Each structure stands twice: as structure tokens, then as C-alpha cells.
């Protein structure tokens, strides 16, 4: 019985990640994550949110952090650079999604857990652009990509709220949580 239960849960996870997602759809969602509007294909209630795009974005962010750590000759005393980069990226993605979903549940905002996880994952695309351009051209204006993706994420939560008061609180908290991570990576850590 336990084996059947494990196989069933493995198939459920495999369906989430191997769902056929067209490349055009992922590109449209990536571009949409940089346009601060309250509408998003991720929040379409008739479609199941997919995890392929957000997972690949997080792995891309891991590679960009590795690039930054290697270019700065960062030394990690315990563990490896890969483990450190993966730990930072995946722990932020999971923990921020859980915190934001707890607030979504508390404020009765119309979003499911996978929609929150997918929206936060796609919002990390702005981080990938910010950190890549920072390594390539070193301009302080590259943080605008992270600002746009943070605004998009905040507006998604605001638009799904039935109460403007709770929507505004959610807008501020989601923007603060999301934008503080890029500030940490960009200015206060040894990762970039």
C-alpha cells in the first residue's frame, strides 16, 4: 500500500513538471512578468498553473549566481558553490511563496498555492535579467528589471483581492518581500 501511495504521488509531481508547455507560452509569460499590469495568464482560473517555467527560471538564477561567485572568487567554507547558490535560490522561492500564500489565505485573496508559487517563480525572471546585465555592463540601472517584476507581482496580488484594504497591504508586503531579495543579492551579499 505504501509503494502505491509513493508511486501515485510521484506521478502527480511528474504531471506538474512535465505538462506540455509550448515555448511561445513560456516566452509570453516571461515578457508578461516584466510588464506591471494586474492581468496575467498565470492567474487564469481555467488553466492549471505550470511549474516548468518557474523551475527553469530558478535554475537559471542559480547559474547566474554561480557566474557571479566565480567571477568574484568567492570562497565557501562549508559546502560547494553550487550548493550555496541552489540553497539561496530555492529557499527564497519556497519560503517567499509560503509567506505570501499564508497572507493570501489570511486575507481571503482568490489565489491557489500553485498560482502563488508560479507567479513568484516567473517574477524571478527580472532578477535573472538584472544580475546578468549587472555582470555584463555593470550599470546600476539594470535593477529596473527587478523593479518591474516586483511591481507586476504586487499588482497580481492586489488585483485578486476583494478588499482594497487587504489588497493594498498585500501589494506592499509582496513588493517588499520580493524587491528586498534582489537588494540583498545585489548589494549585501558576496554572491554577486
TIRORO-424239 format. One record per residue (C-alpha): residue in three letters; z, x negated, y; residue number from 1. Coordinates in nm, 2 decimals, always signed. Each point is the difference from the previous one (the first is absolute). Last residue first. Layout:
<rec><residu>ala</residu><z>Z</z><x>X</x><y>Y</y><num>NUM</num></rec>
...
// end
This chain:
<rec><residu>unk</residu><z>-0.69</z><x>-2.71</x><y>+3.87</y><num>192</num></rec>
<rec><residu>unk</residu><z>+0.27</z><x>+0.00</x><y>-0.27</y><num>191</num></rec>
<rec><residu>unk</residu><z>+0.27</z><x>-0.19</x><y>+0.20</y><num>190</num></rec>
<rec><residu>unk</residu><z>+0.12</z><x>+0.32</x><y>+0.15</y><num>189</num></rec>
<rec><residu>unk</residu><z>+0.10</z><x>+0.11</x><y>+0.35</y><num>188</num></rec>
<rec><residu>unk</residu><z>-0.32</z><x>+0.04</x><y>+0.20</y><num>187</num></rec>
<rec><residu>unk</residu><z>-0.29</z><x>+0.14</x><y>-0.21</y><num>186</num></rec>
<rec><residu>unk</residu><z>+0.17</z><x>+0.12</x><y>-0.32</y><num>185</num></rec>
<rec><residu>unk</residu><z>+0.30</z><x>+0.15</x><y>+0.18</y><num>184</num></rec>
<rec><residu>unk</residu><z>-0.22</z><x>+0.15</x><y>+0.27</y><num>183</num></rec>
<rec><residu>unk</residu><z>-0.23</z><x>+0.14</x><y>-0.27</y><num>182</num></rec>
<rec><residu>unk</residu><z>+0.31</z><x>+0.15</x><y>-0.17</y><num>181</num></rec>
<rec><residu>unk</residu><z>+0.13</z><x>+0.15</x><y>+0.32</y><num>180</num></rec>
<rec><residu>unk</residu><z>-0.32</z><x>+0.20</x><y>+0.05</y><num>179</num></rec>
<rec><residu>unk</residu><z>+0.05</z><x>+0.20</x><y>-0.32</y><num>178</num></rec>
<rec><residu>unk</residu><z>+0.37</z><x>+0.08</x><y>+0.05</y><num>177</num></rec>
<rec><residu>unk</residu><z>-0.03</z><x>+0.08</x><y>+0.37</y><num>176</num></rec>
<rec><residu>unk</residu><z>-0.32</z><x>+0.21</x><y>-0.04</y><num>175</num></rec>
<rec><residu>unk</residu><z>+0.16</z><x>+0.19</x><y>-0.28</y><num>174</num></rec>
<rec><residu>unk</residu><z>+0.32</z><x>+0.05</x><y>+0.19</y><num>173</num></rec>
<rec><residu>unk</residu><z>-0.16</z><x>+0.11</x><y>+0.32</y><num>172</num></rec>
<rec><residu>unk</residu><z>-0.25</z><x>+0.24</x><y>-0.15</y><num>171</num></rec>
<rec><residu>unk</residu><z>+0.27</z><x>+0.14</x><y>-0.23</y><num>170</num></rec>
<rec><residu>unk</residu><z>+0.23</z><x>+0.07</x><y>+0.29</y><num>169</num></rec>
<rec><residu>unk</residu><z>-0.30</z><x>+0.17</x><y>+0.18</y><num>168</num></rec>
<rec><residu>unk</residu><z>-0.08</z><x>+0.21</x><y>-0.30</y><num>167</num></rec>
<rec><residu>unk</residu><z>+0.36</z><x>+0.10</x><y>-0.04</y><num>166</num></rec>
<rec><residu>unk</residu><z>+0.00</z><x>+0.13</x><y>+0.36</y><num>165</num></rec>
<rec><residu>unk</residu><z>-0.35</z><x>+0.14</x><y>-0.03</y><num>164</num></rec>
<rec><residu>unk</residu><z>+0.10</z><x>+0.21</x><y>-0.30</y><num>163</num></rec>
<rec><residu>unk</residu><z>-0.26</z><x>+0.08</x><y>-0.26</y><num>162</num></rec>
<rec><residu>unk</residu><z>-0.07</z><x>-0.36</x><y>-0.07</y><num>161</num></rec>
<rec><residu>unk</residu><z>-0.33</z><x>-0.11</x><y>-0.16</y><num>160</num></rec>
<rec><residu>unk</residu><z>-0.15</z><x>-0.11</x><y>+0.34</y><num>159</num></rec>
<rec><residu>unk</residu><z>+0.30</z><x>-0.23</x><y>+0.08</y><num>158</num></rec>
<rec><residu>unk</residu><z>-0.01</z><x>-0.17</x><y>-0.34</y><num>157</num></rec>
<rec><residu>unk</residu><z>-0.38</z><x>-0.08</x><y>+0.04</y><num>156</num></rec>
<rec><residu>unk</residu><z>+0.05</z><x>-0.10</x><y>+0.36</y><num>155</num></rec>
<rec><residu>unk</residu><z>+0.25</z><x>-0.27</x><y>-0.10</y><num>154</num></rec>
<rec><residu>unk</residu><z>-0.24</z><x>-0.14</x><y>-0.26</y><num>153</num></rec>
<rec><residu>unk</residu><z>-0.29</z><x>-0.01</x><y>+0.25</y><num>152</num></rec>
<rec><residu>unk</residu><z>+0.23</z><x>-0.16</x><y>+0.26</y><num>151</num></rec>
<rec><residu>unk</residu><z>+0.10</z><x>-0.27</x><y>-0.24</y><num>150</num></rec>
<rec><residu>unk</residu><z>-0.37</z><x>-0.06</x><y>-0.10</y><num>149</num></rec>
<rec><residu>unk</residu><z>-0.09</z><x>-0.04</x><y>+0.37</y><num>148</num></rec>
<rec><residu>unk</residu><z>+0.29</z><x>-0.24</x><y>+0.07</y><num>147</num></rec>
<rec><residu>unk</residu><z>-0.08</z><x>-0.21</x><y>-0.30</y><num>146</num></rec>
<rec><residu>unk</residu><z>-0.36</z><x>-0.03</x><y>+0.12</y><num>145</num></rec>
<rec><residu>unk</residu><z>+0.12</z><x>-0.08</x><y>+0.35</y><num>144</num></rec>
<rec><residu>unk</residu><z>+0.19</z><x>-0.30</x><y>-0.13</y><num>143</num></rec>
<rec><residu>unk</residu><z>-0.33</z><x>-0.19</x><y>+0.02</y><num>142</num></rec>
<rec><residu>unk</residu><z>+0.06</z><x>-0.03</x><y>+0.38</y><num>141</num></rec>
<rec><residu>unk</residu><z>+0.22</z><x>-0.31</x><y>-0.05</y><num>140</num></rec>
<rec><residu>unk</residu><z>-0.31</z><x>-0.20</x><y>-0.09</y><num>139</num></rec>
<rec><residu>unk</residu><z>+0.03</z><x>-0.26</x><y>-0.27</y><num>138</num></rec>
<rec><residu>unk</residu><z>-0.37</z><x>+0.01</x><y>-0.09</y><num>137</num></rec>
<rec><residu>unk</residu><z>-0.01</z><x>-0.02</x><y>-0.38</y><num>136</num></rec>
<rec><residu>unk</residu><z>+0.37</z><x>+0.01</x><y>-0.10</y><num>135</num></rec>
<rec><residu>unk</residu><z>+0.07</z><x>+0.28</x><y>+0.25</y><num>134</num></rec>
<rec><residu>unk</residu><z>-0.32</z><x>+0.18</x><y>-0.10</y><num>133</num></rec>
<rec><residu>unk</residu><z>+0.12</z><x>+0.01</x><y>-0.36</y><num>132</num></rec>
<rec><residu>unk</residu><z>+0.36</z><x>+0.10</x><y>+0.10</y><num>131</num></rec>
<rec><residu>unk</residu><z>-0.11</z><x>+0.29</x><y>+0.22</y><num>130</num></rec>
<rec><residu>unk</residu><z>-0.28</z><x>+0.12</x><y>-0.24</y><num>129</num></rec>
<rec><residu>unk</residu><z>+0.24</z><x>+0.01</x><y>-0.30</y><num>128</num></rec>
<rec><residu>unk</residu><z>+0.27</z><x>+0.16</x><y>+0.21</y><num>127</num></rec>
<rec><residu>unk</residu><z>-0.24</z><x>+0.28</x><y>+0.11</y><num>126</num></rec>
<rec><residu>unk</residu><z>-0.07</z><x>+0.06</x><y>-0.37</y><num>125</num></rec>
<rec><residu>unk</residu><z>+0.37</z><x>+0.05</x><y>-0.05</y><num>124</num></rec>
<rec><residu>unk</residu><z>-0.05</z><x>+0.36</x><y>+0.12</y><num>123</num></rec>
<rec><residu>unk</residu><z>-0.19</z><x>+0.07</x><y>-0.32</y><num>122</num></rec>
<rec><residu>unk</residu><z>+0.31</z><x>-0.07</x><y>-0.20</y><num>121</num></rec>
<rec><residu>unk</residu><z>+0.23</z><x>+0.20</x><y>+0.23</y><num>120</num></rec>
<rec><residu>unk</residu><z>-0.24</z><x>+0.30</x><y>-0.04</y><num>119</num></rec>
<rec><residu>unk</residu><z>-0.02</z><x>-0.04</x><y>-0.38</y><num>118</num></rec>
<rec><residu>unk</residu><z>+0.37</z><x>-0.02</x><y>-0.04</y><num>117</num></rec>
<rec><residu>unk</residu><z>+0.06</z><x>+0.31</x><y>+0.23</y><num>116</num></rec>
<rec><residu>unk</residu><z>-0.27</z><x>+0.20</x><y>-0.18</y><num>115</num></rec>
<rec><residu>unk</residu><z>+0.14</z><x>-0.10</x><y>-0.33</y><num>114</num></rec>
<rec><residu>unk</residu><z>+0.34</z><x>+0.13</x><y>+0.10</y><num>113</num></rec>
<rec><residu>unk</residu><z>-0.13</z><x>+0.34</x><y>+0.12</y><num>112</num></rec>
<rec><residu>unk</residu><z>-0.03</z><x>+0.10</x><y>+0.36</y><num>111</num></rec>
<rec><residu>unk</residu><z>+0.07</z><x>+0.32</x><y>+0.19</y><num>110</num></rec>
<rec><residu>unk</residu><z>+0.30</z><x>-0.11</x><y>+0.21</y><num>109</num></rec>
<rec><residu>unk</residu><z>+0.33</z><x>+0.16</x><y>-0.09</y><num>108</num></rec>
<rec><residu>unk</residu><z>+0.20</z><x>-0.23</x><y>+0.23</y><num>107</num></rec>
<rec><residu>unk</residu><z>+0.22</z><x>-0.14</x><y>-0.28</y><num>106</num></rec>
<rec><residu>unk</residu><z>-0.29</z><x>-0.02</x><y>-0.25</y><num>105</num></rec>
<rec><residu>unk</residu><z>-0.22</z><x>-0.19</x><y>+0.25</y><num>104</num></rec>
<rec><residu>unk</residu><z>+0.30</z><x>-0.21</x><y>+0.09</y><num>103</num></rec>
<rec><residu>unk</residu><z>+0.05</z><x>-0.10</x><y>-0.36</y><num>102</num></rec>
<rec><residu>unk</residu><z>-0.38</z><x>-0.05</x><y>-0.03</y><num>101</num></rec>
<rec><residu>unk</residu><z>+0.01</z><x>-0.25</x><y>+0.29</y><num>100</num></rec>
<rec><residu>unk</residu><z>+0.28</z><x>-0.20</x><y>-0.16</y><num>99</num></rec>
<rec><residu>unk</residu><z>-0.17</z><x>+0.00</x><y>-0.34</y><num>98</num></rec>
<rec><residu>unk</residu><z>-0.33</z><x>-0.10</x><y>+0.15</y><num>97</num></rec>
<rec><residu>unk</residu><z>+0.17</z><x>-0.28</x><y>+0.20</y><num>96</num></rec>
<rec><residu>unk</residu><z>+0.17</z><x>-0.13</x><y>-0.31</y><num>95</num></rec>
<rec><residu>unk</residu><z>-0.32</z><x>+0.01</x><y>-0.22</y><num>94</num></rec>
<rec><residu>unk</residu><z>-0.24</z><x>-0.16</x><y>+0.25</y><num>93</num></rec>
<rec><residu>unk</residu><z>+0.26</z><x>-0.25</x><y>+0.13</y><num>92</num></rec>
<rec><residu>unk</residu><z>+0.10</z><x>-0.11</x><y>-0.35</y><num>91</num></rec>
<rec><residu>unk</residu><z>-0.36</z><x>-0.03</x><y>-0.10</y><num>90</num></rec>
<rec><residu>unk</residu><z>-0.09</z><x>-0.23</x><y>+0.29</y><num>89</num></rec>
<rec><residu>unk</residu><z>+0.31</z><x>-0.22</x><y>+0.01</y><num>88</num></rec>
<rec><residu>unk</residu><z>+0.03</z><x>-0.04</x><y>-0.38</y><num>87</num></rec>
<rec><residu>unk</residu><z>-0.37</z><x>-0.07</x><y>-0.04</y><num>86</num></rec>
<rec><residu>unk</residu><z>+0.01</z><x>-0.27</x><y>+0.26</y><num>85</num></rec>
<rec><residu>unk</residu><z>+0.32</z><x>-0.16</x><y>-0.14</y><num>84</num></rec>
<rec><residu>unk</residu><z>-0.14</z><x>+0.02</x><y>-0.36</y><num>83</num></rec>
<rec><residu>unk</residu><z>-0.32</z><x>-0.16</x><y>+0.11</y><num>82</num></rec>
<rec><residu>unk</residu><z>+0.18</z><x>-0.28</x><y>+0.19</y><num>81</num></rec>
<rec><residu>unk</residu><z>+0.21</z><x>-0.07</x><y>-0.30</y><num>80</num></rec>
<rec><residu>unk</residu><z>+0.36</z><x>+0.03</x><y>-0.10</y><num>79</num></rec>
<rec><residu>unk</residu><z>+0.30</z><x>-0.16</x><y>+0.16</y><num>78</num></rec>
<rec><residu>unk</residu><z>-0.03</z><x>-0.26</x><y>+0.28</y><num>77</num></rec>
<rec><residu>unk</residu><z>-0.32</z><x>+0.14</x><y>+0.16</y><num>76</num></rec>
<rec><residu>unk</residu><z>-0.18</z><x>-0.26</x><y>+0.21</y><num>75</num></rec>
<rec><residu>unk</residu><z>-0.24</z><x>+0.11</x><y>+0.26</y><num>74</num></rec>
<rec><residu>unk</residu><z>-0.29</z><x>-0.24</x><y>+0.07</y><num>73</num></rec>
<rec><residu>unk</residu><z>-0.11</z><x>+0.21</x><y>+0.30</y><num>72</num></rec>
<rec><residu>unk</residu><z>-0.35</z><x>+0.04</x><y>-0.15</y><num>71</num></rec>
<rec><residu>unk</residu><z>+0.15</z><x>+0.08</x><y>-0.34</y><num>70</num></rec>
<rec><residu>unk</residu><z>+0.23</z><x>+0.27</x><y>+0.14</y><num>69</num></rec>
<rec><residu>unk</residu><z>-0.28</z><x>+0.16</x><y>+0.20</y><num>68</num></rec>
<rec><residu>unk</residu><z>-0.24</z><x>+0.01</x><y>-0.29</y><num>67</num></rec>
<rec><residu>unk</residu><z>+0.27</z><x>+0.13</x><y>-0.22</y><num>66</num></rec>
<rec><residu>unk</residu><z>+0.08</z><x>+0.28</x><y>+0.26</y><num>65</num></rec>
<rec><residu>unk</residu><z>-0.37</z><x>+0.08</x><y>+0.00</y><num>64</num></rec>
<rec><residu>unk</residu><z>-0.01</z><x>+0.02</x><y>-0.38</y><num>63</num></rec>
<rec><residu>unk</residu><z>+0.30</z><x>+0.23</x><y>-0.01</y><num>62</num></rec>
<rec><residu>unk</residu><z>-0.16</z><x>+0.22</x><y>+0.27</y><num>61</num></rec>
<rec><residu>unk</residu><z>-0.30</z><x>+0.03</x><y>-0.22</y><num>60</num></rec>
<rec><residu>unk</residu><z>+0.22</z><x>+0.10</x><y>-0.29</y><num>59</num></rec>
<rec><residu>unk</residu><z>+0.16</z><x>+0.27</x><y>+0.23</y><num>58</num></rec>
<rec><residu>unk</residu><z>-0.35</z><x>+0.12</x><y>+0.10</y><num>57</num></rec>
<rec><residu>unk</residu><z>-0.11</z><x>+0.02</x><y>-0.37</y><num>56</num></rec>
<rec><residu>unk</residu><z>+0.31</z><x>+0.21</x><y>-0.08</y><num>55</num></rec>
<rec><residu>unk</residu><z>-0.07</z><x>+0.23</x><y>+0.30</y><num>54</num></rec>
<rec><residu>unk</residu><z>-0.37</z><x>+0.05</x><y>-0.10</y><num>53</num></rec>
<rec><residu>unk</residu><z>+0.07</z><x>+0.07</x><y>-0.37</y><num>52</num></rec>
<rec><residu>unk</residu><z>+0.30</z><x>+0.24</x><y>+0.05</y><num>51</num></rec>
<rec><residu>unk</residu><z>-0.19</z><x>+0.33</x><y>+0.03</y><num>50</num></rec>
<rec><residu>unk</residu><z>+0.13</z><x>+0.31</x><y>+0.17</y><num>49</num></rec>
<rec><residu>unk</residu><z>-0.09</z><x>+0.32</x><y>-0.18</y><num>48</num></rec>
<rec><residu>unk</residu><z>-0.24</z><x>+0.21</x><y>+0.19</y><num>47</num></rec>
<rec><residu>unk</residu><z>+0.05</z><x>+0.36</x><y>+0.11</y><num>46</num></rec>
<rec><residu>unk</residu><z>+0.29</z><x>-0.08</x><y>+0.22</y><num>45</num></rec>
<rec><residu>unk</residu><z>-0.20</z><x>-0.24</x><y>+0.21</y><num>44</num></rec>
<rec><residu>unk</residu><z>+0.25</z><x>-0.25</x><y>+0.13</y><num>43</num></rec>
<rec><residu>unk</residu><z>-0.19</z><x>-0.31</x><y>-0.09</y><num>42</num></rec>
<rec><residu>unk</residu><z>-0.31</z><x>+0.13</x><y>+0.17</y><num>41</num></rec>
<rec><residu>unk</residu><z>+0.18</z><x>-0.04</x><y>+0.33</y><num>40</num></rec>
<rec><residu>unk</residu><z>+0.05</z><x>+0.20</x><y>+0.32</y><num>39</num></rec>
<rec><residu>unk</residu><z>+0.27</z><x>-0.08</x><y>+0.25</y><num>38</num></rec>
<rec><residu>unk</residu><z>-0.23</z><x>-0.26</x><y>+0.17</y><num>37</num></rec>
<rec><residu>unk</residu><z>+0.07</z><x>-0.37</x><y>+0.08</y><num>36</num></rec>
<rec><residu>unk</residu><z>-0.32</z><x>-0.16</x><y>-0.14</y><num>35</num></rec>
<rec><residu>unk</residu><z>+0.09</z><x>-0.31</x><y>-0.20</y><num>34</num></rec>
<rec><residu>unk</residu><z>+0.08</z><x>+0.19</x><y>-0.32</y><num>33</num></rec>
<rec><residu>unk</residu><z>-0.33</z><x>+0.19</x><y>+0.03</y><num>32</num></rec>
<rec><residu>unk</residu><z>-0.19</z><x>-0.33</x><y>-0.05</y><num>31</num></rec>
<rec><residu>unk</residu><z>+0.19</z><x>-0.06</x><y>-0.32</y><num>30</num></rec>
<rec><residu>unk</residu><z>-0.04</z><x>+0.36</x><y>-0.11</y><num>29</num></rec>
<rec><residu>unk</residu><z>-0.37</z><x>-0.01</x><y>+0.05</y><num>28</num></rec>
<rec><residu>unk</residu><z>-0.03</z><x>-0.33</x><y>-0.18</y><num>27</num></rec>
<rec><residu>unk</residu><z>+0.20</z><x>+0.14</x><y>-0.30</y><num>26</num></rec>
<rec><residu>unk</residu><z>-0.22</z><x>+0.32</x><y>-0.01</y><num>25</num></rec>
<rec><residu>unk</residu><z>-0.32</z><x>-0.20</x><y>+0.02</y><num>24</num></rec>
<rec><residu>unk</residu><z>+0.11</z><x>-0.22</x><y>-0.29</y><num>23</num></rec>
<rec><residu>unk</residu><z>+0.04</z><x>+0.30</x><y>-0.22</y><num>22</num></rec>
<rec><residu>unk</residu><z>+0.33</z><x>+0.06</x><y>-0.17</y><num>21</num></rec>
<rec><residu>unk</residu><z>+0.00</z><x>+0.07</x><y>-0.36</y><num>20</num></rec>
<rec><residu>unk</residu><z>+0.37</z><x>+0.04</x><y>-0.10</y><num>19</num></rec>
<rec><residu>unk</residu><z>+0.10</z><x>-0.32</x><y>-0.16</y><num>18</num></rec>
<rec><residu>unk</residu><z>+0.33</z><x>-0.04</x><y>+0.18</y><num>17</num></rec>
<rec><residu>unk</residu><z>+0.15</z><x>+0.35</x><y>-0.02</y><num>16</num></rec>
<rec><residu>unk</residu><z>-0.16</z><x>+0.06</x><y>-0.35</y><num>15</num></rec>
<rec><residu>unk</residu><z>+0.16</z><x>-0.32</x><y>-0.13</y><num>14</num></rec>
<rec><residu>unk</residu><z>+0.34</z><x>+0.11</x><y>+0.12</y><num>13</num></rec>
<rec><residu>unk</residu><z>-0.03</z><x>+0.33</x><y>-0.18</y><num>12</num></rec>
<rec><residu>unk</residu><z>-0.13</z><x>-0.18</x><y>-0.31</y><num>11</num></rec>
<rec><residu>unk</residu><z>+0.30</z><x>-0.23</x><y>+0.00</y><num>10</num></rec>
<rec><residu>unk</residu><z>+0.23</z><x>+0.30</x><y>+0.04</y><num>9</num></rec>
<rec><residu>unk</residu><z>-0.15</z><x>+0.16</x><y>-0.31</y><num>8</num></rec>
<rec><residu>unk</residu><z>+0.01</z><x>-0.33</x><y>-0.20</y><num>7</num></rec>
<rec><residu>unk</residu><z>+0.37</z><x>-0.05</x><y>+0.09</y><num>6</num></rec>
<rec><residu>unk</residu><z>+0.08</z><x>+0.36</x><y>-0.11</y><num>5</num></rec>
<rec><residu>unk</residu><z>-0.19</z><x>-0.03</x><y>-0.32</y><num>4</num></rec>
<rec><residu>unk</residu><z>+0.19</z><x>-0.32</x><y>-0.08</y><num>3</num></rec>
<rec><residu>unk</residu><z>+0.33</z><x>+0.17</x><y>+0.07</y><num>2</num></rec>
<rec><residu>unk</residu><z>-0.08</z><x>+0.28</x><y>-0.24</y><num>1</num></rec>
// end
